[in-house]
Each structure stands twice: as structure tokens, then as C-alpha cells.
Amino acid sequence: MSRKFTIGLTGGIASGKSVVAGAFERLGVTIIDADTVAREVVEPGQPALAEIVERFGTNIVDVDGRLRRRDLRHIIFDDDAARRDLEAIMHPRIRVALQTQRDAADSEYTILVVPLLVKSTMIDLVDRVLVVDAPEHIQLERLTARDDIDEAFAHKMIAAQDSRAERLATADDVLVNTGPRKDIADLAAALHAGYQRMALGEIADLPPLHLPG
């Protein structure tokens, strides 16, 4: 049995991936989010958490044995080697979970939301790439307001991800998320119609769609 047709949804931090994913979910598409999976694999008792504690020390968990995610975030965005070590622990487990959930999905096609789709080498899990794009100055505005961090740290978070150029070079479709949130539903619906036809085998491909937001 062939795998389900799969879209990889990616974009920079604070670009609006969750908003776009929500629009597709309301259309009945199964959404599998790597960030959600990442939280699941570090729950107390999970092997990944034990490896993280071994690498970063016992202070990286709280009194209930849960990962101090904010503390870890500050460590890895200040230390490239630490970030690579964390990715080596997390990415293989996230990949397995994404693949398992993708293969069990029952919608016509599936969307995997993966922020580091290029750097994590998970791009082979998907058939087509949808990039949610926003200029860096908008990412900075959203990120500093959302996470209550300063601009310098926000720059570090953006720099640690796939670059905007890397994402756009990989994209089959680009949704520019700079306009009102209400426009996202119409843009997602336009893409959804094409993705359904591809998933059903009615068409082999779509021309690249670059949709303004």
C-alpha cells in the first residue's frame, strides 16, 4: 500500500504556521505537528528526556521531572554544539513519530508541520512543500511580543532555523502571511482544492502557487 499524499508545511518562527495549519484542519485535513510530537517525546519517563538530562544536567528538569523548556531554549540558542546535540537526540524520534502518525491518518491527504524541514532532513517524508513566508521584521515583531524576549535573542532563534532563502528554494507553494488573519482561510481553501485533486490522482502536479496574504 502506498503512503498517503503528504504536504510539508514549514516556515520561519512566528511566520504563522499554526494559523495556516488550523485553516487546513478546519477543512478536514489531518495535521501532524512536529512541535507537538517534540513535547510528547520528552515527557517524564521517555528515553529522550533521560538523554537530555544526561547531556545538559539535572537542573534542566523541574521538581516534577518535567523539562524546563525555556531554560533549554536559552542554552541551545547560545551554543551551536548544544543545539546539535539536542537535535541528535530529538530528530530521529520525531521522525519516527511523524511517519507513524502520517501512515495512520485517514484524511485524503496529510500535512506535516515541520519548522526545520530542510535542516532536519525530514523532507523525504513529504511529497510537496508549502512555505508560510513573512519578512524577518514581521517575525521579530511577532516573536518578541509572543515570547516576551528581546530582539537580540529573537534574532538568534531566527538564525538557528532554515534560512528564508533555503525555505523558498525548496518550496512548491508559498503563502505570504502578512495580511489579516481572515484571508488565510481563503488562501488555504485554494490550495486545498489542488491538493485534493493531486491526492486523488486526478492531476499529477500543480504549477507552483505563490499566494499573497
N, C-alpha and C positions, 0 to 999 in steps of 0.2 A: 504494500500500500504506500503510495507516495505521500510525502508530507504535505500539510496544509499550506496554501499560498500565504506568505508572510511578509508583512511590511515592517521594516525597521524604522522607528520614529526616533530621531535624535535631534540634538540642538544644544547650544551652549547653556550654561547655568542661567536661570532666570529668563530664558528666552520664551517660555510659555508652553513647554512640552505638556505639562499636566492639563492645561486648558484645552489644548488640541486633542489630547488623548480622551478627555472627558466628552468632547463633542463626538468623537467616533464611538465611544462606549454607548452614548445615547442612541446611536444608530444601530445598535445591536452587535457591534464588533467586540470580540474578546480582546481585552487589553491586558498584557502581562508586563509589569513594570520592574525593571532591574533594581530600582531603588527599594521597592517593597521586598523583593527577594533578598537583597543585601541585608535588610533588617532581620529577616527571618533566619538567615544562616548564622547570625551572631547572637541568637537568643541563648540564655543560660543553658548549659548542658551541651551546646553544639560544639563539634570539634574545632570549627573556625575560631570561636571565641577563645578556646584554650590556647590555640596557636597565637592569637593576638596578644593574650596575656603573657605568654612566654616571650614574645618579641618585644613588647612595649612595657611590661611590668604590671604588677598587681594594682597599681594606682589608676590604671585605665578602666577599671570597673568600680561601680559604686558598692555600697554596703549590701545591696540585694543581689550582687553578682551581675549586674547589667552593665553593658558597655557605656562608658562616658563618651558619647559620640562627638559632642562638641570639643572635648579635650583632645580626642584623637584627631579631629579635623585640623586643629591648630598645629598639632605635631607634624602631620603629613604635608601640609601646605608650606611648612617652613623647612622641610627636609626631603629632598628628592629621593634619597635612598630609602627613607622610611616609607614614603608613598609607594615605591616599587615593591618593597617587602609586603606591604598591606595588599597591594593588588595581586601579588603572587599567592597570597592566602585566599583572597576573596574570589577572584575572577574565575578560576576553574569550577568552584562550587556554584557560582551564579550561572555560569554557562550551562551546567547540567540541569539546574532547576528550570531555567528558561526553556531549554529544549524539551524537557519532560512536560511542562505545562503547555507549551505550544502544541505538542503532538496530541495532547488530551483535549484541546479546545474543540468546541462544536459549532462555532460560527463559520460563515462561508470563507472568511479569511481571518487572520490573526495579526495583531500589531504588538511587536516587542518594543517597549520604550527603553532605550539603552543610551545614556548620556555619552559614554565613551565607546561608541560603536566601532570607531576606527582603531583607537589605541588598544582596546581590549581584545582585538582580533575576533570579535563575535559576529562580524559582518557576514560570514558564511552561513549564519543561521537564518538569514532573510533573503527574500527574492528581489526586493525593491526598497529603496531608501527615501524616506520623506524627512527633509530637514526643516525644522522650525527655526527661522532666522530672525535675528534682531541685531541692530548695531550695538557695538560694545558700550556706548554711552548709555543706552537704554538698559542693557544688562546691569550696568553698575548702579543705576538709579534704583532698579527693582531689587537688586541684591542687598544693597546697603539698607534699604527700607525694610525688606522682608526679614533679614537675618540679624539686624542690629549690629552690623560690623562697619569698620571704617573702610574707606575707599582703597587704601593700600592692601588690606587683606583681601578685599573683593577682587582686586587685580590678580593676586596670587591664585585665587580659586579659578578665575577665568583662564589664566595661563596654564594651569595644570590639566586642562581638558584638551580635546581635539581642537585645533585651531579653526577659526571660522573658514579659512581657505581650504583646509582639509575636508571639512564637512561639506562645503559647497561643491568641491571637486568630486565627491562621492555621491552626491545627491542625484536621484532621478526626478524628484519633485521638491520644490521649495515653497514653503508657506511663510510669507513675511508677516510676522506678528508685531506690528507697530500701531495698528488701529484699534478701534473699540472692540471689546470682547465679543459683542453681539455679532460681529462679522465672521467670527471663527466658525460658527455653525454652518453658514452658507458655504464657506470655503471647504470645510470638511465634507459636506454633502456632495460637492462637485467631485472631489477626489474619490469619495466612497463609491459613487456610481461607476467610475472607471475601474476601481479595484475589484468590485463585484464581478464585472464582466471578465476581467482577467482571471479571477479565481474560478469562475465557471467555465473557463476555456473558450469563451465567445470571441475573445481577441487575444492575440499573442503578446501585444505590447501597447503601451501608450506613448505618445510623444511626450517628451519632458514637459511638465507643467510647472510654471513659475507663477504662483498665485500671490498677488499683493494682498496685504492685510491692512 
